[in-house]
Amino acid sequence: MDVESDNLQSNRQFKTLILTDLCDSVTLVERIGDTAAADLFRRLDTQVLQLLQRWNGRLIDRSDGMFLLFDVPVDGLGFALDYVDELDALGRELKLPLQARVGVHVGYVLSWLNSEEAVAAGAKSLEVEGLAKPMAARLMALARPGQILMSSAAESMMRSGQRELGDRGTNLQWKSHGRWRFKGMPTGHEVFEVGRKGRAPLRMPTGSAKARRELPLWRRPVALMAEVALVVALAVTAWVMVRPEPAIAFAERDWVVLADVVNGTNETVFDASIRQAIMLGLDQSKYVNVLSEGKIRESLELAKKPADSQLERSLAVDVAVREGARAVLLPMVTQQGAGYRIAIGLVAPDSDTVVRTYYAVASSTDKMTAAVDNVVGQLRGGLGESVAELQRSVPLARASTSSLRALRSYALAEIAIGQRRFEEARTLYQTALEIDPEFALAYAGLAKLYARTGDMQPAREQLKKALALQSQLPHRERLYLKAWQAELEPGGWPLEDWRVLATLYPDSFAGLSNTSWYLFQDNRFGEAEAYARAATVPQDHLRVYPMVQLGQIQIALNQPERAQETLKQAHELGGGRGVDDAGIDALVAMRRYEEAEQVLAGLDGGGESLQGLMSLRARLLVAADRGDCRAMHDALRSDQTKPTVTYQKIHLQLQHVVAGVVCDEASDVKLSSIAATLSVVLRQADDPAWRDYNLQMLGLIYLAQRQGQDALASRLLRENREVFESQRSPVIAKWYRLVQAMERLQEGRADAAIAILQPLLDGSEPLQVHVLLLKAYRLQGDAAGADRQQQWLIAHRGRAIGELMAMQLLQPLNVHDVAKAAPAINAGAP
C-alpha cells in the first residue's frame, strides 16, 4: 500500500454529515441585488459560525449551501434544527423567503489535507469523501424547502439522544416517509423527517428522476384500480386538509401494523384502493406511525414467510408481536344489500382480539368514496383513545423462527444471560430448541452461554450447529454468527465483524453494543459513544447495559455531568442495581468526594465477587484521587471479596500492587508469585479470558517496572514475547510497545523510548504513554516536550478514570499520575 493510501486509511472516521442548500438563491440575488445579497450572506456566515461553535461542528465546504461534519450525532441534530429556525427568523425580519433543504446521514468518511500549492490555487484545505457523503446529498436534494430529512441510521442515533438537547429537544416530531430508491444506490433506504412541532413541513417529499418512493407490487394497481384509488385518495387528502385535528395528543406516537383488506365482495378493485386510502389518511396522524413495508418484509423473513405473503390477520398479529407494535388495523369490506359496509377493526396483538371497530356504509359503488372518507375520519379521531387502551409491548428479539413460542423463550433467555442468570438462560434456550430444532440463534445463544461460563468446547459445538443452518438464514443473522465465530477465536479481535453488522443493520442492538464495547476498550471514545447511544433506545430490552457503557464513555470524554445524568437514568431503568460504582467514577471526575463517600458507604464490599471487585476499585479510586494512601490501605484491609475465578483472583492481587506503586511502598503481594500463575494460564489459549490474561501480564510487567523490579519485568517480557505478538487485539499491541518503551527508559535510552511511543499517538493511546513521554522528555532535558505532556495529562483527567485496560486495573495509578502533573504545571517545573 502506498503512503497516500495509508494516510487516507488512518483518517477514516465515523462522522455525522449534514448538507444544506439555500432554496432559490439565484432568484433571491436577482430580487434584492448583489450588494444586499452580499450583506445577507455575510450575516448568514456569522450565524452559521456561531451555531458551529455551539454544536461543535466543522464547516468543510460552502457555496449556496454547506457541507458540515459533527463528531456526535445529537450535535448535528441540534445544529440542523437551530439553522432552520435561525434562517426562518432572519427571513421574517428581512421579509424575505429564506428556507433551506437539509440532508443528514451518519457513516465513515476519509479526510486528507491538500498541499499548500493546491490550496493556493483555490482548493479547500481539507478534503472529505466517502460513501456517506452522496447519501447525505441525495437526502438534501429530496427535501422540501424548510425540511430536514435523514437516513434511518441517523434517525436511530439522533432520536435516542434528543433529550441531551434540553429545551431545544422539546416539541420535536419524527416521521417516516417510507423507503426510497436513489439513483446510483443499489438498495432502498428508509427516509425520516424531524422538525419542531408547528414549523416543520412533515409532508411526503416530492420524488424526482434521482429519487422515487419504493412501492410493493400490491400498491401498483392496474389502470382501473389506479383510477378508483385516485378518487379515494383525493377525497381523503381533501378531508385531511379541511378537517380539524382531534383534541387529544400524546407525547410519543405508537406503531401499528396495517393488514391487507379482507374483501368479502367480488370487486377486486377494493383490495388496493381501500388500503391505499387508509395509508394516506394515517400519514398525518398525530397518534400512530404505520409500520413500513420494509420492516414488514424483514419481519416476514424472520418468520420464514415469503416477502410477498398476504398480510392477513394472523400474520399481521405475528408481525406486530415481533416488532412491538401497539395494534393491528384490520380493514374489511363486505356486501350489504345493494351496497357495501366498510370497517376497520382495531386488534390487540397480545390477545388477538378486536377491541374496537369503526365502520361506514355505502349504498352504492359511487358512494364508496364518502364511506371511506367517513371510516378513516372515525379512525383518525378515535386512535388516540383507542390505542391508549391497549397494553404497551416491546419488540421481541430479532431471530429467524416460525414459532412465536420459541421466539419468546429465546427473548427471555437473552434477558436472563444479560443479567447473569445462566442456568435460567440455559433452560430457556433449550426450550426454544425443543419447540424449533432449527432455531439457529438459539444454538448461538447456548454457545454464548458456554463461553461466558468458560466451557469453550461445548461453546464451539453449539456454534457449529448454528453455522450448519446458516444457508437458510437472512444476511443479518449470518453476520451475527460470523461475529460470534470471531469472538470464540483465540487471540481474535471481532470489532470489525460487529461493526459490519451494526452498520448494515442499525437496529441490531447486539451489533451496536458490541461495536461500542470494543471501541471503548481501544480508547476510541468518540466512535464508541455513537454506537452506545444508538443501543439505548426503548426497543432494546437490554439497553441498561449500553446506557451504563455510554456513561463510562462520557466520563472518559471529560463529560462527567452528562455521564451522571446518563448513569442516573440507567440506575432507574435497572431498578437501582449495578451502576453505583460507575456513578462514583462520575462524582470523582467532578471532585465531589463527599457524595462519592456516601455512595461508597452503601456498597457491598464482599458478596458476589465481581461486584465486590468493582466496589473495591471505586474505593481505591476515591482514595487515590485525593492522595489518601491510608484510605487505600484501609480499603484493601477491610475488603471481604473472595473471588473463585482465576482472572478475578489475579485482579485482586494486582490491586494491592497498584496501591503500593501509587503510595511508593512495597506491596505485601509478590509480583513473582502472581507472574507464576499468569505464566501458566497464558499457555492455555482456549481459556475465554486469554485476552484478559495477556493484559494482566502486561499490567504486571509495567507495575514491576514502576517498582524498579527491572530484571523480573525483562524476563517476563522475554518469556511471553511470542504470546503477545500472536494477539490481534490493538489494546494488547499498544501495551506491548508501552512496556518495551519503559524498558528502554529504564536503561536511560530516552530517544529509543520516544521512538517507540510516538507512532502510538493517534488519540487512542493509553494514558500511560504520556506519562512515559513526560519522563523521557525530562530525561532529555526537553522542557517544552515535558510541558506538552503535562498539559495533555491535565486535560485528559476523564480518560485517567475511564480507561478500561484490564477491568480498570490501573485506574488509581492513572489519576495519581495526572494529579502529580498538575502541581508541576502550577510550580512552573520543567
DRENPADREN-199160 format. One line per 5 residues: number of its first residue (from 1); their letters; for each residue z, y, x of C-alpha. Coordinates in steps of 0.1 Angstrom, whole numbers. Each point is the difference from the previous one (the first is absolute). Example, Ala and Ser with C-alpha at 12.3 -4.5 7.8 and 13.67 -1.06 7.14 Angstrom:
<nodes>
1> as> 78 -45 123 | -7 34 14 $
</nodes>
This chain:
<nodes>
1> mdves> 0 0 0 | -9 35 13 | 24 28 5 | -12 19 -31 | 6 -30 -22 $
6> dnlqs> 35 -4 15 | 8 36 -8 | -13 -4 -36 | 21 -31 -5 | 31 16 13 $
11> nrqfk> -3 28 -25 | -5 -22 -31 | 26 12 -24 | 9 -4 -37 | -3 33 -17 $
16> tlilt> -3 17 -34 | -34 17 -3 | -7 29 -23 | -35 15 -5 | -4 31 -22 $
21> dlcds> -30 20 -12 | 2 35 -14 | -21 -2 -32 | -31 23 -4 | 8 19 32 $
26> vtlve> -36 12 4 | 0 15 -35 | 34 15 7 | -13 18 31 | -31 13 -18 $
31> rigdt> 23 13 -28 | 25 19 21 | -20 8 31 | 4 -10 37 | 28 24 9 $
36> aaadl> 22 -9 -30 | -7 -37 6 | 10 3 37 | 33 16 -10 | 5 -27 -26 $
41> frrld> -6 -28 24 | 23 15 26 | 27 2 -26 | -7 -36 -10 | 3 -10 37 $
46> tqvlq> 34 16 3 | 12 -18 -31 | -13 -33 13 | 17 4 34 | 33 7 -18 $
51> llqrw> -5 -31 -21 | -8 -21 31 | 32 12 16 | 20 -9 -31 | -15 -34 -3 $
56> ngrli> -5 -10 36 | -37 -3 -1 | -29 7 24 | -33 17 -8 | -28 -20 17 $
61> drsdg> -31 18 -14 | -9 27 -25 | -30 16 -16 | -2 5 -38 | 27 -27 0 $
66> mfllf> 25 -16 23 | 7 -33 17 | 37 -5 6 | 23 -27 14 | 36 -8 -8 $
71> dvpvd> 24 -25 16 | 20 -6 -32 | -18 -7 -33 | 25 20 -21 | -6 30 22 $
76> glgfa> -37 -3 -8 | 8 -1 -37 | 22 31 2 | -28 19 18 | -27 -10 -26 $
81> ldyvd> 22 10 -29 | 10 34 16 | -35 7 11 | -15 -4 -35 | 29 21 -14 $
86> eldal> -4 28 25 | -38 1 -5 | 5 3 -37 | 26 27 4 | -22 20 23 $
91> grelk> -29 -4 -24 | 21 14 -28 | 11 29 21 | -35 9 11 | -16 -10 -33 $
96> lplqa> -23 -24 18 | -8 -36 -9 | 17 -16 31 | 2 -38 -2 | -4 -29 24 $
101> rvgvh> -8 -37 0 | 25 -21 19 | -4 -36 13 | 29 -19 15 | 0 -34 18 $
106> vgyvl> 22 -18 26 | -12 -21 28 | -7 -3 37 | -20 26 19 | -11 4 37 $
111> swlns> 5 33 17 | -12 14 33 | -2 33 18 | -34 16 7 | -8 12 34 $
116> eeava> 6 37 9 | -38 4 2 | -5 -14 -35 | 27 22 -14 | -16 31 18 $
121> agaks> -33 -10 -17 | 16 1 -34 | 14 -35 -5 | 35 -6 -14 | 27 -6 25 $
126> leveg> 11 -32 -19 | -23 -26 -16 | 12 -23 -26 | -20 -29 -14 | 6 -33 -18 $
131> lakpm> -9 -19 -32 | 28 18 -18 | -18 34 4 | -31 -8 -21 | 23 -15 -27 $
136> aarlm> 19 33 -3 | -33 19 -1 | -13 -22 -28 | 32 7 -20 | -3 37 6 $
141> alarp> -37 1 -11 | 9 -20 -32 | 28 24 -10 | -3 27 -27 | 9 36 9 $
146> gqilm> 38 2 4 | 3 -38 1 | 19 -21 26 | -15 -35 3 | 14 -27 22 $
151> ssaae> -5 -36 9 | 24 -28 -12 | 14 -3 35 | 9 37 1 | 14 -1 -36 $
156> smmrs> 24 -29 7 | 14 18 31 | 2 35 -15 | 13 -10 -34 | 29 -19 14 $
161> gqrel> 9 30 22 | -4 28 -25 | 38 4 -5 | 0 14 36 | -19 31 -12 $
166> gdrgt> 31 11 -19 | -8 26 -26 | -37 -1 10 | -1 -36 -11 | 11 6 -36 $
171> nlqwk> -24 -1 -29 | -26 -19 19 | -24 -22 -19 | -19 -30 15 | -31 -14 -16 $
176> shgrw> -23 -29 9 | -37 7 -6 | -10 -37 5 | -21 -15 27 | -30 19 15 $
181> rfkgm> -29 -11 22 | -8 24 28 | -33 1 18 | 1 -17 33 | 32 -19 -8 $
186> ptghe> -2 -38 -7 | 28 -2 -26 | 14 20 -28 | 32 21 3 | 25 10 -26 $
191> vfevg> 2 38 -2 | 32 19 -10 | 7 36 -8 | 33 20 4 | 9 34 -11 $
196> rkgra> 26 22 -16 | 5 -3 -37 | -20 26 -19 | -21 10 30 | -19 -31 13 $
201> plrmp> -33 -9 -18 | 11 -37 -4 | -35 -8 -12 | -24 -27 10 | -22 12 29 $
206> tgsak> -37 4 -5 | -21 -26 17 | -29 7 22 | -27 -17 21 | 27 -6 26 $
211> arrel> 28 -12 -23 | -1 -20 -32 | 28 -15 -21 | 2 -38 3 | -3 -16 -34 $
216> plwrr> 2 -37 -9 | -28 -17 -19 | 18 1 -33 | 0 38 3 | -38 2 4 $
221> pvalm> -13 -7 -36 | -36 -3 -9 | -17 28 -18 | 13 -6 -35 | 36 -4 13 $
226> aeval> -4 31 21 | -10 21 -30 | 29 -11 -21 | 24 4 29 | -13 35 7 $
231> vvala> 7 11 -36 | 35 -14 2 | 7 15 34 | -12 34 -11 | 23 -1 -30 $
236> vtawv> 30 -11 21 | -8 27 26 | -2 27 -27 | 34 -13 -14 | 15 2 35 $
241> mvrpe> -11 36 3 | 14 12 -33 | 30 -21 -7 | 34 13 11 | 20 -22 24 $
246> paiaf> 30 -18 -15 | 34 16 7 | 16 -30 18 | -6 0 38 | 12 -24 27 $
251> aerdw> 6 7 37 | -20 -30 11 | -29 -17 -17 | 0 -38 -6 | -28 -24 6 $
256> vvlad> -17 -20 -28 | -26 -27 -1 | -29 5 -25 | -13 -34 -12 | -35 -7 -12 $
261> vvngt> -8 6 -36 | 8 -28 -24 | -31 2 -22 | 2 -17 -33 | -33 13 -13 $
266> netvf> -36 -9 8 | -6 34 15 | 0 -6 38 | -6 37 5 | 37 6 -6 $
271> dasir> 10 -21 31 | -8 27 25 | -1 32 -21 | 36 -3 -14 | 15 -9 34 $
276> qaiml> -18 29 16 | 12 24 -26 | 36 -11 5 | -3 4 37 | -14 36 -4 $
281> gldqs> 28 8 -24 | 27 -12 23 | -15 17 30 | 19 32 -7 | 32 -16 -12 $
286> kyvnv> 33 14 13 | 18 -33 -5 | -20 -28 15 | -26 -9 27 | -24 -28 -9 $
291> lsegk> -1 -26 28 | -33 4 18 | -28 -26 0 | 5 -5 37 | 37 -9 -5 $
296> iresl> -9 -24 -28 | -26 -17 21 | 26 -5 28 | 25 -14 -24 | -25 -24 -15 $
301> elakk> -9 -12 36 | 37 -7 7 | 2 -19 -33 | -30 -20 12 | -21 12 -30 $
306> padsq> -36 13 2 | -2 37 5 | -23 4 -31 | 24 -20 -22 | 4 12 -36 $
311> lersl> 33 20 0 | 14 -16 -31 | 36 4 -11 | 16 -28 21 | -19 10 32 $
316> avdva> 8 37 -6 | 37 -9 -3 | -2 -20 32 | -15 30 18 | 26 23 -14 $
321> vrega> 29 -23 12 | -15 -3 35 | -6 37 4 | 32 12 -17 | -18 18 -28 $
326> ravll> 21 13 -29 | -22 -12 -28 | -33 -16 -11 | -23 18 -24 | -19 -25 -22 $
331> pmvtq> -30 16 -19 | -12 -19 -31 | -27 6 -25 | -4 -21 -32 | -20 0 -31 $
336> qgagy> 18 16 -30 | -21 -3 -32 | -32 19 6 | 17 20 28 | 20 -6 32 $
341> riaig> 36 1 11 | 6 13 36 | 35 -7 15 | 17 2 34 | 30 -22 5 $
346> lvapd> 27 9 26 | 11 -32 17 | 32 -5 20 | -10 -20 31 | 34 -16 5 $
351> sdtvv> 1 -16 -35 | -37 1 -9 | 8 15 -34 | -17 29 -18 | 27 27 -4 $
356> rtyya> -22 26 -18 | -35 2 -14 | -21 31 -7 | -30 -3 -23 | -27 18 -20 $
361> vasst> -26 -11 -26 | -37 9 -1 | -17 -5 -34 | -34 -4 17 | -17 -1 33 $
366> dkmta> -7 37 0 | 38 6 -4 | 9 -19 32 | 1 31 22 | 26 16 -22 $
371> avdnv> 20 -32 -1 | 0 -4 37 | 10 37 4 | 29 -6 -24 | 14 -31 16 $
376> vgqlr> -3 14 35 | 18 31 -12 | 28 -21 -14 | 2 -19 33 | 2 32 21 $
381> gglge> 26 16 -22 | 22 -31 -1 | -3 -13 35 | 29 20 13 | 25 -14 -24 $
386> svael> -15 -35 -2 | -2 -5 38 | 36 13 4 | 12 -29 -23 | -14 -26 24 $
391> qrsvp> 19 -15 28 | -9 13 35 | -12 -26 25 | -10 -2 36 | -31 -16 14 $
396> laras> 4 -36 11 | -9 -10 35 | -38 0 6 | -8 -36 7 | -27 -24 -12 $
401> tsslr> 12 -25 -25 | -12 -8 -35 | 36 -5 -12 | 22 30 -9 | 31 -23 2 $
406> alrsy> -9 -8 36 | -6 36 8 | 34 11 -15 | 17 -27 21 | -18 12 31 $
411> alaei> 9 37 -7 | 37 -10 -4 | -2 -19 33 | -15 31 18 | 30 20 -13 $
416> aigqr> 25 -26 11 | -14 -4 35 | 0 38 4 | 37 0 -8 | 7 -30 24 $
421> rfeea> 8 -24 -28 | -19 -27 18 | 10 -31 -20 | -8 17 -33 | -34 11 14 $
426> rtlyq> -8 -36 12 | 7 -14 -35 | -21 27 -17 | -30 -5 24 | 2 -38 -6 $
431> talei> 2 6 -38 | -32 21 2 | -17 -28 19 | 11 -26 -25 | -17 20 -27 $
436> dpefa> -31 8 20 | -5 -23 30 | -29 21 12 | 20 33 2 | -8 10 36 $
441> layag> 23 29 2 | 30 -21 -11 | -7 -22 31 | -2 32 21 | 33 10 -15 $
446> lakly> 17 -32 11 | -16 5 35 | 16 35 1 | 33 -14 -11 | 1 -27 26 $
451> artgd> -10 26 27 | 29 22 -11 | 24 -28 4 | -14 -11 34 | -17 -32 -11 $
456> mqpar> -34 6 15 | -15 -35 -3 | 3 -2 -38 | -10 37 -2 | -33 -9 17 $
461> eqlkk> -5 -30 -22 | 4 20 -32 | -23 27 13 | -26 -27 8 | 1 -11 -37 $
466> alalq> -6 36 -10 | -29 4 24 | -16 -32 -14 | -3 18 -33 | -14 33 13 $
471> sqlph> -36 -7 -9 | 9 5 -37 | 21 31 6 | -11 36 -3 | -5 20 31 $
476> rerly> 33 18 -3 | 20 -32 1 | -20 -14 29 | 9 31 20 | 37 -5 -9 $
481> lkawq> -1 -36 13 | -18 11 31 | 28 25 6 | 26 -26 -4 | -19 -23 24 $
486> aelep> 3 28 26 | 37 4 -9 | 7 -37 9 | -20 1 32 | 23 0 31 $
491> ggwpl> -2 33 19 | -22 15 -27 | -1 35 -14 | -14 0 -36 | -2 38 -5 $
496> edwrv> -38 2 -3 | -1 -30 -25 | 25 18 -22 | -17 33 4 | -34 -14 -11 $
501> latly> 17 -14 -31 | 17 34 -8 | -32 20 7 | -23 -21 -22 | 26 -6 -27 $
506> pdsfa> 23 31 -1 | 21 -16 -28 | 9 -30 22 | 36 8 6 | 4 -28 25 $
511> glsnt> -29 15 20 | 15 35 -3 | 36 -9 8 | -8 -23 29 | -25 24 15 $
516> swylf> 27 27 -1 | 25 -24 16 | -21 -8 30 | -11 37 5 | 37 9 -2 $
521> qdnrf> 9 -25 27 | -27 15 22 | 14 35 -4 | -31 11 -19 | 22 18 -25 $
526> geaea> -26 23 -16 | -24 -29 -8 | 29 -22 -12 | 13 27 -24 | -32 1 -20 $
531> yaraa> 0 -38 -6 | 37 -2 -7 | -3 28 -26 | -29 -17 -17 | 21 -31 -5 $
536> tvpqd> 29 18 -17 | -18 4 -34 | 17 -15 -31 | -26 -27 -2 | 15 -16 31 $
541> hlrvy> 30 -20 -12 | 12 -2 36 | -4 37 7 | 36 5 11 | -9 -15 34 $
546> pmvql> -29 22 9 | 20 29 -14 | 28 -7 25 | -26 -4 27 | -15 34 -10 $
551> gqiqi> 34 16 3 | 4 -14 35 | -35 12 10 | 9 35 -13 | 31 0 23 $
556> alnqp> -22 -9 30 | -24 29 -10 | 29 25 1 | 1 3 -38 | 37 -11 -7 $
561> eraqe> 2 20 -32 | -30 -17 -15 | 13 -33 13 | 34 5 -17 | -17 7 -33 $
566> tlkqa> -23 -31 4 | 30 -22 9 | 20 13 -29 | -28 -11 -23 | -1 -34 17 $
571> helgg> 38 -3 -4 | -3 7 -37 | -29 -23 -5 | 17 -28 19 | 32 3 -20 $
576> grgvd> 19 15 28 | -7 -28 25 | -14 -3 34 | -9 35 12 | 33 15 10 $
581> dagid> -5 -5 38 | -34 17 -2 | 17 29 -20 | 24 4 29 | -30 4 24 $
586> alvam> -12 29 -22 | 35 16 0 | 3 -3 38 | -35 15 4 | 14 30 -19 $
591> rryee> 32 -1 20 | 20 -4 -32 | 26 -23 17 | 28 3 -25 | -22 -12 -28 $
596> aeqvl> -13 -28 22 | 36 -11 8 | 7 -1 -38 | -29 -23 -5 | 11 -21 30 $
601> agldg> 34 -5 -16 | -16 -18 -29 | -22 -23 21 | 9 -37 4 | 5 -6 37 $
606> ggesl> -2 -38 -3 | -13 -24 -26 | -37 -6 -1 | -11 1 36 | -31 22 -2 $
611> qglms> 18 26 -21 | 30 -1 24 | -23 7 30 | -16 29 -19 | 35 14 -8 $
616> lrarl> 10 -3 37 | -33 17 11 | 8 29 -23 | 36 4 13 | -13 -1 36 $
621> lvaad> -27 27 -9 | 26 24 -14 | 23 -4 30 | -28 2 25 | -15 32 -15 $
626> rgdcr> 34 16 1 | 6 -12 36 | 31 -19 -11 | 3 -31 22 | 34 -9 -13 $
631> amhda> -15 -2 -35 | -28 -23 13 | 26 -23 16 | 21 0 -32 | -31 -9 -20 $
636> lrsdq> -7 -30 23 | 36 -12 1 | 5 2 -38 | -34 -16 -9 | 4 -32 -19 $
641> tkptv> -37 -11 -1 | -5 -36 10 | -37 -7 0 | -13 -35 1 | -36 7 7 $
646> tyqki> -9 1 37 | -19 32 -2 | 29 18 -17 | 25 -15 25 | -20 15 29 $
651> hlqlq> -3 33 -18 | 37 3 -5 | 6 -8 37 | -26 26 11 | 17 27 -22 $
656> hvvag> 31 -4 22 | -22 6 31 | -16 31 -16 | 34 15 -6 | 9 -7 37 $
661> vvcde> -32 18 12 | 6 30 -24 | 36 4 13 | -9 -8 36 | 24 -29 0 $
666> asdvk> -2 -37 9 | -5 -22 -31 | 22 -29 -8 | -31 -20 -7 | -20 -13 30 $
671> lssia> -37 7 -1 | -7 -32 20 | 15 -21 -27 | -21 16 -27 | -31 -3 22 $
676> atlsv> 6 -37 3 | 0 -5 -37 | -31 22 -4 | -19 -18 27 | 3 -33 -19 $
681> vlrqa> -12 14 -34 | -29 19 16 | -14 -34 9 | 0 -10 -37 | -32 18 -11 $
686> ddpaw> 2 -16 -35 | 32 18 -8 | -6 26 -28 | 21 25 20 | -20 -4 32 $
691> rdynl> -15 35 -1 | 36 14 -5 | 14 -21 29 | -27 16 23 | 13 34 -10 $
696> qmlgl> 36 -10 5 | -8 -12 35 | -18 32 8 | 29 20 -14 | 24 -21 21 $
701> iylaq> -21 6 31 | 1 38 -6 | 37 -1 -6 | 5 -19 32 | -21 27 18 $
706> rqgqd> 21 28 -16 | 32 -18 12 | -13 -3 35 | -5 -38 -1 | -34 3 16 $
711> alasr> -1 -36 14 | 6 -16 -34 | -25 23 -16 | -27 -7 26 | 6 -38 -3 $
716> llren> -3 0 -37 | -31 22 1 | -16 -24 24 | 10 -32 -18 | -13 12 -34 $
721> revfe> -31 18 11 | -24 -26 -15 | 19 0 -33 | -1 37 -3 | -37 2 9 $
726> sqrsp> -9 -26 -25 | 11 21 -29 | -23 21 -22 | 27 23 -13 | -6 36 13 $
731> viakw> 38 6 -2 | 6 -28 25 | -28 12 22 | 15 36 1 | 35 -13 8 $
736> yrlvq> -14 -23 27 | -16 30 17 | 31 21 -5 | 23 -25 19 | -26 -3 27 $
741> amerl> 0 38 3 | 39 0 2 | -3 -26 28 | -22 24 20 | 24 28 -8 $
746> qegra> 30 -20 13 | -20 -5 32 | -4 37 4 | -37 -1 -8 | -2 28 -26 $
751> daaia> -38 4 3 | -5 -37 -8 | 23 2 -30 | -18 31 -13 | -34 -17 5 $
756> ilqpl> 12 -30 -22 | 15 22 -27 | -27 27 -4 | -25 -23 -18 | 26 -8 -27 $
761> ldgse> 2 36 -12 | -20 -3 -32 | 28 10 -24 | 12 -36 -6 | 18 -4 33 $
766> plqvh> 36 -10 0 | 25 29 4 | 13 -16 32 | -34 7 16 | 9 37 0 $
771> vlllk> 35 -8 13 | -16 -17 30 | -26 28 5 | 29 25 0 | 17 -20 28 $
776> ayrlq> -33 -4 19 | -9 37 -1 | 36 9 11 | -4 -25 29 | -32 17 10 $
781> gdaag> 16 35 -3 | -25 9 -27 | 21 25 -21 | -29 8 -24 | -7 -37 -7 $
786> adrqq> 37 -7 -6 | 3 29 -23 | -29 -13 -21 | 17 -33 -4 | 33 16 -9 $
791> qwlia> -17 21 -27 | -18 -31 -13 | 33 -20 -3 | 18 29 -18 | -30 4 -25 $
796> hrgra> 0 -38 -8 | 36 -6 -10 | -12 -17 -31 | -20 -25 20 | 31 -8 20 $
801> igelm> 17 -11 -32 | -30 -15 -17 | -16 -22 26 | 1 -37 -11 | -2 -18 34 $
806> amqll> 19 -33 -3 | 18 9 -32 | 8 35 13 | 19 -16 29 | -3 31 23 $
811> qplnv> 7 26 -27 | 34 11 15 | -16 3 34 | -29 20 -14 | 23 26 -17 $
816> hdvak> 22 1 31 | -30 8 23 | -13 27 -24 | 35 16 -2 | 1 0 39 $
821> aapai> -33 19 1 | 12 28 -23 | 28 14 22 | -23 -2 30 | -24 24 -18 $
826> nagap> 27 23 -10 | 14 1 35 | -34 6 15 | 1 -32 20 | -32 -13 16 $
</nodes>
